[in-house]
């Protein structure tokens, strides 16, 4: 059987609900649709997609933006799940 790499990476973060229970949230991102990635600080990424959607990712203190960008650049990020602090998206 052939092993194939997924073109997706996943960013996961946890929120605390109103009752204090943790709620895990995930965002799947297809690497084929990334137009550009900017590092706005050492722990933040701004990803611009080809549909003009902008994804803002606060990586938290455990992840460095340059490391995640290097993983994406050399395609070792495919199939990875990064635990991050927060994700938001906006349309341009």
N, C-alpha and C positions, 0 to 999 in steps of 0.2 A: 504494500500500500504506500502511495506517495504521501509525504508530509508536505503540506502547503502552509505558508504563512498568511495570516489574515492581514488585509490592508488596513485594519482598524487598530486604534489604540483606545484605551478606556481611562477616563479620569473619574475617580470615585471620591466622594466626601460624605461626611456624616453630619446631620443636623440633629438638634435636640428638639423633640416635639413639645407640644403644650403640656403634656402629662409627664415630661421628663424622659421619655423613651427615645432611644437613638433611632434615627431614620436614615438609612443609607441612600444616597443619590448617586447616579452614574451618568456619564456623558460619553457616548461613543463617537469617535471622530475618524473619518475615512481619510487616510493620508493622501490619497489621490486628489482630493479636492482642496488642499491647502495651497493658497496663493503665496502667503508670506507669514512669517512669525517674527514678532518683535519681543524683546525682553525689556520691559519698562522698569524693572528693578531686578535685583538678584533672585527674587522669589516670585516674580510675576511673568506671565506670558500673555501676549495679545496675538491671537491667531486670526488671520483674515482668510475666509473661504472664497471660492470662486463664485458663490451666489451672493456676495457682498455681506454675508453675515460675519460678525466679529465676535469671537469667543474670548472672554477675559478670564484667565485662570490664575487664582492666587495659590501658588504651590505650597505655601506654608514653609516653616523653617526647616523641614526635613528634606526638601528637594531644592536643588539649585537650577535656575533657569538654563544656564549654559549646559548642564548635564542632560536635561530633557531635550534641549535643542540639538545637541550632538547625537542623542539616540534617534531622534527623528531624521536627522540628516543622513546618518549611515544605516538607516532602516532597521536598527536593532530594537526600535520602539514597537514594531509590528507585533500585535498580540499582547502587548504589555498592559498592565493596570497600574496606574500611578495614584497613590493616595494623596489627595490635595486638600487644601483648606476650603476653597470655595470656587464656584464657577458661575459666570453670568454671561449672557449673550445679548447682543444688540444687532439691529440691522443698520447698515450705513445709511 
